[in-house]
Amino acid sequence: NYELSLISEWWKSPSFAEFGFWVHEKSVATQPVEELQPITIVADATQPAHYSPHTGTKNAPSGFGVWIAFQEMIGSIDESIRRMVAIGATWVAPRAGVGPKRDRNWTPEKARAAIAKYHAAGIKVFPWVYSRPDTYLEEVTVFKALMDEGADGVFIDAEIEWEGPGGVHRVAAADFMERLRSMLGEGCFIAHAPFPYVMWHQDFPYVEFGSKCDAVCDQLYWTEINGASAASHIENTGKQWVEYLKKNPTACKLRAPIGITYGSELKGVAKPPPGKMRPEDLKFFIEWCRKQCLPFYSIYSLEASTPESITVLQELAGTDT
């Protein structure tokens, strides 16, 4: 009998489609050699060729996660945990603030209490901050505080404010990331969540953020873009990332897009998304993430999920192999 475990890793390849395999001593299964079957793995062209799963990071996300922007729509942290357990989520990204201002639901005291509850339930916590170029120096201190409060890592939500004509904010972004990485250390998981269509935002500092981040979790919110399907946007954004990474290979170590759980039916907002939330789109997105063997994937948001979205997530919970 042979004991084998195969750990896949992306190797450098212009085709973005080659895997390397490591033979390890201990396996989850033992089979006689004559029963072993050939294994075919299809690489995803939207991933950078040099992807290596979080080298040096200690607490990277793993598996399925959820984002929370408005905790008050859910209620207690206990209720958040109950909902997460029901859909098989293993990590959470709660909003911690905007710029240097802490969210009222994620003050230092509330953060410590929430993290203690999440950790007791086996859920990792990765707070996010909406970032602005005019407050990034103060944000470095905020992110340090978040880690000191017990967070497992952090997300930077840098959007339109960081996109200036001629890439005017690139120098600030590079300084921001240099300071943040120095403050938090190489072992801390840091990711950013930018626009998904990278070629439409040429002045956004993707390289400056991505080169110091462990992952790019672009906001692949298909209902927020238009009425097209998740499959269409996955394909089209993937093509743009491939093209962009040919010229800017340091912009991304891992692409792990964020899906969406609501659409035009969303109530209580001034401008609802143009696209309708279709259960088949959410299912396609989750299954696509799994087929790419992504180390983690996520959806936005837990509190705004439609009943149909929750049903899809509950049906898929526990089926990730």
N, C-alpha and C positions, 0 to 999 in steps of 0.2 A: 504494500500500500504506500501511496505517496501522500504526504500532507502538504498541501499547497494553498497559499492565499495570494491572490493577485491584487496588487495595489496599482491602480492606474495613475499615470502622470503624463501630462502633455509634454512632448519633446519639441524642441525647436524644429519647425518645418515650414517652408513656404506655403505648403498646401493646407496648413492648419489641421491636418488630419492624421497625425501619427501618434500612437501611444507607445509608452515604454511600460514594461512590467517588471515588478520586483518579485522574486520568489522568497517567501517568508517561511519561517520555521513552523509556525503554528497556524492551523486552519480552522475555519468554522465547520468544515466537513471533511470527511475522509472517504475516498473512493478508490477502488482498485483501478490501476492504470488503464485497463482495457475499457472501463466505463467512462473515462473522461472524453468529453466531446469538444470539438473545435469551438472556439469562442470568437464571435465577430463583434467588434465594437465600432460603431460609426461615430466619428468625431464631429463636433459641431463647428461649422466654419465661423460662427460668431465669437468663438473664444480665441483669445490671443494664444499664439503657438507656445509661448514661454510660460504658460500658466503652471504654477506649482502650488499646491494647496497650503496657503498661509504659512510659509516657511518662517519660523521664528515667533509666530504669534501663539499666545497661551490660551486664549479664551475666544476663539473665533466662533461665530454662529454655526450651528449644525442642524440640518434638516429644515423643517417648515417653521416660519415665523410670521408674526403679525405686527403691524404698525398701529399705533394709537395716537391720534391728534387731540381728541377731546374726551378726556377721561370722564367728565361730568355726564356725558351721554350714556355711559355704561353704569356709573355709580361707583361701587367699592372695588378695591383691588381683588377682593375675594370673588366678586362677580366676573371680573376680567379673567381670573384663573379658571373659573368654572367654564366660561365660554371657550377658552383656549384648549382646555383638556378635551372638550367635546369635539373639537375639530383637529385634534392631534398636533397642536402647535407646541414647539419646544423652546421658543425664544420670543422675546417681545422687544419692540422698539417704541418706547413712549416718548412723546414730545416733552423736552425738558426746558425749552425756552426759545426766545427770539433774540438774536444778538446776545448782549450781556444780561438781558432781563430773564429771570427764571419764570417758568410757567407756574401758575398758582397751584397746580396739581402735582408739581414736581419741585417743591422747595426742598432744601437740604433735609429737613426733618421728615417730610413726607416721602422723599426719595429713599432714605435709609429704611423706613418702615415698609415701603412697597417692595424694595429689593429683598428684604428679609423674607417676606411672604412668597415672592416669586421663587427665590432660591430654595425655600423649604418645599415648594411644589415641584422642584426639578426644572425650573424655567430660567434660562439665562436672560440678562437684561442689557440692552444696548440703547441708551437714550440718544435722542437726536436734537440738534439745535438748528433753527433756521438762521443761516449765516448771512452777514452783510460785509462788504469790503471796508466800510467805514468803522466797523466795530471789531474787526478780527483780533486785534491785540487783546481786548478784554475777553473775547470768546476763548482764547487759549486758557485763561484762568478758569473760566466756567467749565471747560472740558476736564481740566485737572481736578476740579472739585467733584465733578460727576464720578470720576474714577475713584476718588478718595471716599466717596459715599458708598462704594461697593459695586459699581457697574462693571460689567464684563468687558465692555468696549464701547465705542461711540460711533455715531453716524453724523456726518456733516450734510445738512440740507442747503446746498448752495445753488441758487437759481438765477433769475433774471438780473438781480442786482449785481452779480459778478460778471455779467456779459456787457462789456462796454465797447464802443467803436474802436477798431484797431487793436483789440485785446488790451485795453488800457489797464485792466486789473490783473494782468498776468504777474507782474512783479510783486504785487501785494499777495496774490495767491501763493506764489512760491515762498515768500517770507512767512506767511501764515502757516503753511505746511511744515516748513523747516522748524519753526518754533514749536508747533504742536507735537511733531514727532520727537523733537528733543525733550520736550516737557513730559510726554507720556511714555517714551521709551520705545525701542524696537519691538518689544514683546507685547505691546498693546495693540489690539485690533482696532483699526481706524478705516472707515469706508466713507464714500460720499455718494449722494443720490442726485445726479444731475438730470438734464433733459435726455430723452432716449434717442432722438434723431441728431446724432453728433454732427453731421455735415450741414445741418440747418443752423448750427450755432458755432460758426467758425471763430467768433471772438470770445467764446467761453474758455476759461483756462483748464481744459480737460487734462492736458499734460501736467500742469503744475500741481493739480489736485491728485491725479491718478498715480503719478510717480512715487508719491509718498503714502498712498493708501494701499490697503491690502485687497480692496475690491471696489468695483464700480457697480452700484445698485441703481441703475437708471430707472426713472419713473415711467414704466411702460404702461401707462394708464390709457388703454385704447379707447375707453368711452369718453375720456376727457379730450381726446384728439379729434375724433370724428365718429361716424357710425360704422366704420370698417371693423372687420373681425379681429380677434386677437391674433389669429394665424397670419393675417395680412401684415399686421404691424410687427410681429416677431420676425417675419421674413424681411421686411423692408428696413427695419432698424438694424437687423443683423448684417445686411449688405453694406449699410453705411459704416458700421463699426469695423468691418473687415477692411474697407477702403481706407478708413481713417488710420487704423493701426499699421497699415503698410508704411505710412509716412511718419507715424508717431507711435512707435512700438512701446514706449515707456508710459503711455497714457493709461494702461490698464493691465493689471495682473490677473484679474478675474472679473468677468462680467456676470452679475447675478441680478437680472432685472426684477423690479417689483411689479406685481400684478395689481388689479383693481377689483373691488367687490360691489360697486354701485354704478349707477348710470343716470340717465335722464329722469328716472322716477324719483330721484333724491328730493326730499322735501326740505323746506326751511332755508333754502339758499337763494341768493339773488339771481344767480346764473347757473342753472343745472347743467351737467355735462350734456353734450349733443348726442352722444351715443347711448343706446339702451343696453342695460346689463343683461346679457344672455347667458344662461347657465352653461351652455356648450362652450362658450368662449373661456370662461373661468376654468372649466375642466380641461380644455385644450392647453391652457397656459400651465397649469399644475403638472399635467402629464408631460408636457414639453420640457419643463425644468428637470423632471426626474429622468427623462431619457438622455439629457445632457450630462447626467451624473454630477450635477452641481452639488457642492458640499453644503450649500444652503440656498433657500429661496423663500420668498415672502409675498404677502398681499397687504394692500392698503384699502380700507382700514377695518379694524375689528368692530368699531362702533357704528360704522355706516354700512355694514354688510346687509344686503337684502336677504329676505328669508330664503329666496332661491339660491343665493350664494352660500348661505350657511348649510343648506341641504347638500349642495355639491361637496363642500369641504368635509362635512360629516361622513358622506359616502366614501370619500377618498381617504379619510383618516385611517391609519393603520395598514394601508395598502402599499406604502412605499417600501420597495425591496431593493 
